Amino acid sequence: MKQQFAHIIILLLVALSAKSQTTVSGVVTNGHEPLAGANVFIVGTIDGCLTDSLGRFSFKTTIKDEATLRVTYMGFNDYTQSITLSSSTHLAIRLHERATAIDEVVVTASTYSFGKSDNFKTMNALDVVMSGNSCGDIVASLQSLPGTQKVGEDGKLYVRGGESEECQTFVNGMHVLVPYSTNTENTAVRGRFSPFLFKGINFSLAGYSGEYGQALSAVLPMETTDLATSDKFGVSASLVDWNIGGTKVFTSSALSFNAALTSMGLYDRLFAQRQDLTRPYRKFSGEAQYKKEYNGRGVLKSYVGYDFTSVGLHQDERHISLKEHNVYANLTYKTPIGRGYTLFAGFANSTVFNHIDDAVNAGDHYRNFRNEVHLKAELRKVYNSVLKLQAGVEDYNRNSTLRFAPYRYNLDYNILATHIDAQWRIMPKLFLHVAARMEMMDHHYQLMPRTTLSYIPNKRWQFSLVAGQYSQTAEDDILAQSNKSLCQSTASHIILSMQYNFASSLLRIEPYYKRYSHLPLLHNGIYQSDGYGNSKGVDIYVENHSISSRLTTTLAYSFNDSERLYMDNTEPCAPGFASRHNLRLTAKYAIAKFIIGIANSYATGRHFANGTTPYYNSLDANITYLLSPKVILYSSLNNILGRTNIFRYDAAGNGITSSRDRFFYIGIFVSLKNNKAYDISNF
């Protein structure tokens, strides 16, 4: 009897339980297709389930009356709905794709980003050092990208038919007046800065924001590394340079140094070259940085670098003696100030002194002093996921003196600028960047609107249309000769950018057009702002990893059609620094402890009044060997085939070539207080 009574109680409880449960069912879609694997549940309970392959769900809940239903799915906005539960509730739910927040947008049009993996092309300091013909030089490694042109007689960056002075360098947002080392005429120079200084390099060939001015063609913004977490110390040595560097870490700050000596004396004795040097090329460099974080909020960064370069050359009847002192220092501070605002303030000073004896004729003396003080303040705020604003003011204060008979001048001028940038997500996949920059020099105003419209349908595709105007003051010699009467030169850019990421490859195609106005033009011995010109073309870049996981291949091709009437030209013509076709192919293969790289660079001839140069071609190779986790051996050979490339012709019609056809480099990099050899000077 008791047993029967227990059975009855159990059946009643089961019946009551079944009666109190409610079935919740339905389907989840994106409006077009079912979403499989969406998480559907009652808030505050464990009642719920995942949708099946057809987007369907069904589960039971003991909740009565009203409840809150939530649906979550990766890449879509969460769905929340208050529902009234009955014996059976069936729902049709549509999820909306989550739009990328404006501060997460990475627009890659005309920009090549190194050291940041979420951007277009990634390259760290190690990649720069091991680039086929860079020999550790940032500038040389950038010349492997489309849009750059090979000008071997000076080695500087020439972008899309623009002169080297049209590309400006910034460190932590602050301008660098002279970013190159110096050398004798018709000899390639190198960039001043070590690649190990920087965690991010964004090389922009156009379309840069209103933050950057005084650059007609391109900007090279570089950001130094963050605060180190451990002490570092290391050395490196090669046939041409020797380095020592390190970092000492404190509780919330770090102090770093790096010293380097470059001397071509030993190399010149081992390998013949064409120049008659009376003193080998030597450069001593010293750098120091101090960084401090304040309670995890504000970040202070300071940098100071000094280069002293000297070389002597016997040419014709002259004994040329060249010496240059180059000092650059900056101080920046960035901190949040509440309510979503971030304040940036910076100071930079560039000082360059050139001393050349027998510069043009025997017995003459060339003395040139240049100085720039750059001040900058910006306020930035991300208002919401749709809008981000940035506004700032800055001042360029410049001074230059020249003592070179019969030319002498003292030049002082000031450029005041302000800018505002707005980034707006118009639609979930459509983004607009609008900027305006205004500059004033000697009461002359220049307003420059800039805009970029980008459509990013998914992670594979990106389309952008870029239009903007950019300005730049003439070089000091020209500005002084005109008694500062020249207005700023301007360039208007239009670029259409298309990028596609395959599973293991990347393709970018960018046609562009630039129109120049107010270029310096010589009229009866006086410079006026009457010059003009244009540059149009297309850049193509392909990177492939599909052949093998160990093999990376790249193709960079540029077509450029340029024409200018400026300087002492009497009619519009192609500038001597521009070649019509540029092609670079590279391959890098990793096997065991070896990394083997090969690169071939080709450029069609350049046009001059006294002839067109033959095509340029150089086949380069490099090998890297990891001797141990702390020791790396690197070697490279440029122009393996020994081709004598003619870069241009002088007034007498003689071909200008490099001092040697081949260049061999071998270096060893050792870390004494870390487990990575290339941390030796990683500030």
Salt bridges, closest charged atoms under 4 A:
ASP52 OD2 - ARG56 NE 3.03
GLU97 OE1 - LYS429 NZ 3.61
ASP127 OD1 - LYS588 NZ 3.51
GLU153 OE2 - ARG606 NH2 2.67
GLU163 OE1 - ARG564 NH1 3.97
GLU166 OE2 - ARG564 NH2 2.64
GLU185 OE2 - ARG648 NH2 3.85
GLU211 OE2 - LYS376 NZ 2.84
GLU223 OE1 - LYS116 NZ 3.69
GLU223 OE2 - LYS199 NZ 3.32
ASP226 OD1 - LYS199 NZ 2.68
ASP226 OD1 - LYS301 NZ 3.93
ASP231 OD2 - LYS248 NZ 3.28
ASP231 OD2 - LYS673 NZ 3.75
ASP268 OD1 - ARG660 NH2 2.86
ASP276 OD2 - HIS314 ND1 2.85
ASP307 OD2 - ARG192 NE 2.79
ASP357 OD1 - HIS355 NE2 3.39
ASP357 OD1 - HIS365 ND1 2.72
ASP357 OD1 - ARG367 NH2 3.30
GLU372 OE1 - HIS175 ND1 2.73
GLU372 OE2 - ARG398 NE 2.76
GLU378 OE1 - ARG380 NH2 2.55
GLU378 OE2 - HIS419 NE2 3.14
GLU394 OE1 - HIS374 NE2 2.66
GLU394 OE2 - ARG437 NH1 2.68
ASP421 OD1 - HIS419 NE2 3.98
ASP421 OD2 - HIS433 NE2 2.87
GLU439 OE2 - ARG437 NE 2.77
ASP476 OD2 - ARG370 NE 3.35
GLU510 OE1 - ARG160 NH2 2.72
GLU510 OE2 - ARG508 NH1 3.83
ASP530 OD2 - HIS523 NE2 3.54
ASP539 OD2 - ARG160 NE 2.77
GLU543 OE1 - LYS121 NZ 3.22
GLU543 OE2 - HIS545 NE2 2.97
ASP561 OD2 - LYS536 NZ 3.48
ASP561 OD1 - ARG580 NH1 3.41
ASP661 OD1 - ARG274 NH2 2.84
